[in-house]
Amino acid sequence: MENGWSSLKEKTAPYVLLSPFLFGFIIFFSYA
């Protein structure tokens, strides 16, 4: 279980880091 959870965090970590940038792009394009 522990190994599966760590691999899941490794897969989702880039998306968590990129989500603020994606959110910013959505706001930018909605006002553009």
PyMOL CGO cylinders between C-alpha atoms (Angstrom):
from pymol import cmd
from pymol.cgo import CYLINDER

trace = [
    CYLINDER, 0.00, 0.00, 0.00, 2.77, 2.42, 0.97, 0.3, 1, 1, 1, 1, 1, 1,
    CYLINDER, 2.77, 2.42, 0.97, 4.62, 1.92, -2.31, 0.3, 1, 1, 1, 1, 1, 1,
    CYLINDER, 4.62, 1.92, -2.31, 1.45, 2.45, -4.36, 0.3, 1, 1, 1, 1, 1, 1,
    CYLINDER, 1.45, 2.45, -4.36, 0.68, 5.67, -2.47, 0.3, 1, 1, 1, 1, 1, 1,
    CYLINDER, 0.68, 5.67, -2.47, 4.19, 7.06, -3.03, 0.3, 1, 1, 1, 1, 1, 1,
    CYLINDER, 4.19, 7.06, -3.03, 4.02, 6.29, -6.75, 0.3, 1, 1, 1, 1, 1, 1,
    CYLINDER, 4.02, 6.29, -6.75, 0.61, 7.98, -6.89, 0.3, 1, 1, 1, 1, 1, 1,
    CYLINDER, 0.61, 7.98, -6.89, 2.05, 11.10, -5.24, 0.3, 1, 1, 1, 1, 1, 1,
    CYLINDER, 2.05, 11.10, -5.24, 4.95, 11.08, -7.72, 0.3, 1, 1, 1, 1, 1, 1,
    CYLINDER, 4.95, 11.08, -7.72, 2.49, 10.96, -10.62, 0.3, 1, 1, 1, 1, 1, 1,
    CYLINDER, 2.49, 10.96, -10.62, 0.24, 13.73, -9.27, 0.3, 1, 1, 1, 1, 1, 1,
    CYLINDER, 0.24, 13.73, -9.27, 3.01, 16.04, -7.98, 0.3, 1, 1, 1, 1, 1, 1,
    CYLINDER, 3.01, 16.04, -7.98, 3.68, 17.77, -11.37, 0.3, 1, 1, 1, 1, 1, 1,
    CYLINDER, 3.68, 17.77, -11.37, -0.05, 18.44, -11.82, 0.3, 1, 1, 1, 1, 1, 1,
    CYLINDER, -0.05, 18.44, -11.82, -0.28, 19.93, -8.32, 0.3, 1, 1, 1, 1, 1, 1,
    CYLINDER, -0.28, 19.93, -8.32, 2.68, 22.21, -9.11, 0.3, 1, 1, 1, 1, 1, 1,
    CYLINDER, 2.68, 22.21, -9.11, 1.23, 23.21, -12.49, 0.3, 1, 1, 1, 1, 1, 1,
    CYLINDER, 1.23, 23.21, -12.49, -2.35, 23.75, -11.31, 0.3, 1, 1, 1, 1, 1, 1,
    CYLINDER, -2.35, 23.75, -11.31, -1.76, 27.38, -10.13, 0.3, 1, 1, 1, 1, 1, 1,
    CYLINDER, -1.76, 27.38, -10.13, -0.29, 28.21, -13.56, 0.3, 1, 1, 1, 1, 1, 1,
    CYLINDER, -0.29, 28.21, -13.56, -3.22, 26.54, -15.33, 0.3, 1, 1, 1, 1, 1, 1,
    CYLINDER, -3.22, 26.54, -15.33, -5.63, 28.43, -13.08, 0.3, 1, 1, 1, 1, 1, 1,
    CYLINDER, -5.63, 28.43, -13.08, -3.84, 31.67, -13.92, 0.3, 1, 1, 1, 1, 1, 1,
    CYLINDER, -3.84, 31.67, -13.92, -4.07, 30.95, -17.65, 0.3, 1, 1, 1, 1, 1, 1,
    CYLINDER, -4.07, 30.95, -17.65, -7.81, 30.25, -17.34, 0.3, 1, 1, 1, 1, 1, 1,
    CYLINDER, -7.81, 30.25, -17.34, -8.35, 33.58, -15.56, 0.3, 1, 1, 1, 1, 1, 1,
    CYLINDER, -8.35, 33.58, -15.56, -6.12, 35.39, -18.07, 0.3, 1, 1, 1, 1, 1, 1,
    CYLINDER, -6.12, 35.39, -18.07, -7.96, 34.00, -21.10, 0.3, 1, 1, 1, 1, 1, 1,
    CYLINDER, -7.96, 34.00, -21.10, -11.37, 34.61, -19.53, 0.3, 1, 1, 1, 1, 1, 1,
    CYLINDER, -11.37, 34.61, -19.53, -10.56, 38.32, -19.18, 0.3, 1, 1, 1, 1, 1, 1,
    CYLINDER, -10.56, 38.32, -19.18, -8.64, 38.58, -22.48, 0.3, 1, 1, 1, 1, 1, 1,
]
cmd.load_cgo(trace, "trace")
